[in-house]
Amino acid sequence: MNSTDIEEQQILKARLYVLESEHRDLDEVIERLSEDKPFDQLKLQRLKKRKLVLKDEMALVRSRILPDIIA
């Protein structure tokens, strides 16, 4: 692994950390919003959709950090 690869791995890990943090924050916001009655259904759907987008992006970053090795 050369220095460019190491730098790319560090950038990917930092990106993953940011994505995971935002994902956790959305979890908390969604939970709080759901507890309030009545709650804004449209806002809740948008937050859940954003959370799914983050989950997909996290999976993509993880696959770039640890690529599958074909045996």
C-alpha positions in Angstrom: 0.0 0.0 0.0 1.5 3.3 -1.0 1.0 6.7 0.6 -1.7 7.7 -1.9 -3.7 4.5 -1.0 -3.2 5.3 2.7 -4.4 8.9 2.2 -7.5 7.6 0.3 -8.3 5.2 3.1 -8.0 7.9 5.7 -10.3 10.2 3.6 -12.8 7.4 3.2 -12.8 6.6 6.9 -13.3 10.3 7.7 -16.2 10.4 5.3 -17.7 7.2 6.8 -17.4 8.8 10.3 -19.4 11.9 9.1 -22.0 9.8 7.4 -22.5 7.6 10.5 -22.7 10.7 12.7 -25.4 12.2 10.5 -27.3 8.8 10.4 -27.3 8.7 14.2 -28.5 12.3 14.5 -31.3 11.6 12.1 -32.3 8.6 14.2 -32.7 10.9 17.2 -34.6 13.5 15.3 -37.0 10.9 13.8 -37.5 9.4 17.3 -38.3 12.9 18.8 -40.5 13.9 15.9 -42.5 10.6 16.2 -43.1 11.2 19.9 -44.8 14.6 19.2 -48.5 14.4 18.5 -49.5 15.3 15.9 -46.3 15.0 13.9 -45.5 16.2 10.4 -45.8 13.0 8.3 -44.1 14.6 5.3 -41.1 15.8 7.3 -40.9 12.4 8.9 -40.9 10.7 5.4 -38.2 13.0 4.2 -36.0 12.4 7.2 -36.4 8.6 6.8 -35.6 8.9 3.1 -32.4 10.9 3.9 -31.5 8.2 6.4 -31.8 5.5 3.8 -29.7 7.5 1.4 -27.0 7.8 4.1 -27.2 4.1 4.8 -26.6 3.3 1.1 -23.7 5.8 0.9 -22.2 4.3 4.1 -22.3 0.8 2.5 -20.6 2.2 -0.6 -17.8 3.8 1.4 -17.3 0.7 3.5 -17.0 -1.4 0.3 -14.3 1.0 -0.9 -12.5 0.7 2.4 -12.7 -3.1 2.5 -13.3 -4.3 -1.0 -14.5 -7.9 -1.5 -11.7 -10.2 -2.3 -12.6 -12.8 -4.9 -11.1 -16.1 -4.0 
